[in-house]
Amino acid sequence: MARVANSSAKVGRSPIAGIRARSGPGPDQAGRLDILILTPWFPNRPDGWPARYISDSAIALARLGHRVRVGVLRGYAPPGAGRMVAPEHRGRIEADLFEGIERIREYRYPTLPRGLLRRLTNWSLDRAAGRMVADFLAERRPDIVLIQTEGLAPGVVPVSLRAGLPVIAVLHGQNTNRAYLSAG
């Protein structure tokens, strides 16, 4: 997968600057990486809700000189049924307002409220996540894939590993409830 060359992070230095991809070009001479961030949580505007942590982290990595692209998976409901999806999945991301992030793409997957038909929703999410990775790979191969929540791992990790990409999954604890895990 990936290894950390120097575990002691220095102030002002990217905490992932020492990570080198197993295959592919890896960091350039200045240590900059091509980073693909995948998440279900991303605000519609830089000052919005939810998950400012994720958008702020992506912007900070871009300011450090890394090439950052973001894929956002959100639940989909047919027109007129928008209240069926979680509030954080509503609206459109105003990508041009996120300074330094090279590209933000939204992907939608069918979902139902309150965990109804969780097995079907998980399957739908996994397929959308796998498609999203494949689309980004077709555009340009990243040096590393950063998943912002464990819930995306079943769809993202197999595609990324087949492509020989290192993957980091940040565990937020949002997808660890019994209903979510037992349905998969």
C-alpha positions in Angstrom: 0.0 0.0 0.0 1.8 3.1 1.2 4.6 3.8 3.6 5.4 6.9 5.5 9.0 7.9 5.0 9.2 10.3 7.9 6.7 9.9 10.7 7.7 13.1 12.5 5.7 15.9 10.7 7.4 19.3 10.7 5.4 22.5 11.1 4.4 23.9 7.7 5.0 20.6 6.0 2.2 18.4 4.6 1.6 15.4 6.8 1.4 13.2 3.7 4.5 14.6 2.0 6.5 11.4 2.8 4.0 9.0 1.2 5.2 7.5 -2.0 2.9 5.5 -4.3 3.7 1.8 -5.0 3.6 2.5 -8.7 3.2 5.5 -10.9 5.1 8.7 -10.9 4.8 9.5 -7.1 5.6 12.9 -5.8 7.4 15.3 -8.1 10.8 16.8 -7.3 9.3 19.3 -4.9 7.4 16.5 -3.0 4.0 17.4 -4.4 1.4 14.7 -4.8 -1.6 14.2 -7.0 -4.3 13.5 -4.4 -7.8 12.1 -5.0 -10.2 12.7 -2.1 -13.5 10.8 -2.0 -16.2 11.7 0.4 -20.0 11.7 0.9 -19.7 15.0 2.9 -18.7 18.2 1.3 -20.3 21.6 1.7 -22.0 23.3 -1.2 -20.0 26.5 -0.4 -16.6 27.0 1.4 -18.4 28.5 4.4 -21.2 25.9 4.4 -22.3 22.8 6.1 -21.5 19.8 6.4 -17.9 18.7 6.8 -15.9 21.9 6.6 -13.0 19.7 7.9 -12.9 17.9 4.6 -13.1 20.9 2.4 -10.7 22.9 4.6 -8.2 19.9 4.5 -8.5 19.7 0.7 -7.9 23.5 0.3 -4.9 23.3 2.8 -3.3 20.4 0.7 -3.8 22.5 -2.5 -2.2 25.5 -0.8 0.8 23.3 0.1 1.2 22.7 -3.7 -0.5 19.3 -4.0 -2.8 18.7 -7.0 -6.2 17.9 -5.4 -9.3 16.6 -6.9 -12.4 15.7 -5.0 -15.2 13.2 -5.7 -18.4 13.7 -3.7 -21.0 10.9 -3.4 -24.5 12.1 -2.5 -27.8 10.4 -2.2 -30.3 10.9 -5.0 -34.1 11.3 -4.9 -36.4 11.9 -7.9 -37.6 15.5 -8.5 -40.2 16.5 -5.9 -38.9 13.9 -3.4 -35.8 15.8 -2.3 -36.8 15.6 1.3 -36.1 11.8 1.1 -32.4 12.4 1.1 -30.4 13.6 4.1 -30.0 17.4 4.3 -26.2 17.2 3.7 -26.9 15.6 0.3 -29.2 18.3 -0.9 -28.2 21.1 -3.3 -25.3 21.5 -5.7 -21.6 22.2 -4.9 -20.4 25.5 -6.2 -17.0 24.1 -7.2 -15.5 27.3 -8.5 -15.6 28.8 -5.0 -13.2 26.2 -3.5 -9.8 27.9 -4.1 -7.0 25.7 -5.2 -9.0 22.5 -5.7 -8.5 21.4 -9.2 -11.8 19.6 -9.7 -14.8 18.7 -7.7 -17.2 16.1 -9.2 -20.6 15.1 -7.7 -21.9 11.6 -8.1 -25.4 10.6 -7.1 -26.7 7.2 -6.0 -30.2 6.0 -5.2 -30.9 6.0 -1.5 -33.8 5.8 0.9 -34.3 7.6 4.2 -33.8 6.1 7.7 -31.8 3.1 6.4 -34.7 1.5 4.6 -33.5 -1.3 2.3 -30.0 -0.7 3.6 -28.5 -3.6 1.7 -29.8 -2.1 -1.6 -28.5 1.4 -0.7 -25.1 0.0 0.3 -24.9 -1.9 -3.0 -25.9 1.3 -4.9 -23.3 3.3 -3.0 -20.5 0.8 -3.6 -21.2 0.7 -7.4 -21.3 4.6 -7.6 -18.0 4.8 -5.6 -16.3 2.3 -7.9 -17.5 4.1 -11.0 -16.3 7.4 -9.5 -12.8 6.0 -9.0 -12.7 4.6 -12.5 -13.8 7.9 -14.0 -11.1 9.8 -12.1 -8.5 7.2 -13.2 -9.5 7.6 -16.8 -8.9 11.3 -16.5 -5.6 11.1 -14.7 -3.9 8.7 -12.3 -3.5 10.1 -8.8 -0.6 9.2 -6.6 -2.9 8.4 -3.7 -6.6 8.0 -2.9 -7.8 9.5 0.4 -11.3 8.2 1.5 -13.0 10.4 4.0 -15.2 7.8 5.7 -15.1 4.1 6.1 -18.5 3.7 4.4 -16.9 4.3 1.0 -14.2 1.7 1.4 -16.1 -1.4 0.1 -16.6 0.4 -3.3 -13.3 2.3 -3.5 -10.6 0.0 -2.2 -11.0 -2.9 -4.7 -10.9 -0.6 -7.7 -7.9 1.4 -6.3 -5.9 -1.6 -5.4 -6.5 -3.2 -8.8 -5.0 0.0 -10.2 -2.0 -0.3 -7.9 -2.9 2.8 -5.9 -2.3 3.3 -2.2 -5.4 4.1 -0.3 -5.9 5.9 3.1 -9.3 5.7 4.7 -10.1 8.2 7.5 -12.5 6.6 10.0 -15.1 9.1 11.0 -17.3 6.5 12.8 -20.4 7.5 10.9 -20.9 4.2 9.1 -20.2 1.8 12.0 -23.7 1.4 13.4 -25.1 -2.1 13.6 -27.8 -1.5 10.9 -25.2 -0.3 8.4 -22.7 -3.1 9.0 -25.1 -6.0 9.3 -26.8 -5.1 6.1 -23.6 -5.3 4.0 
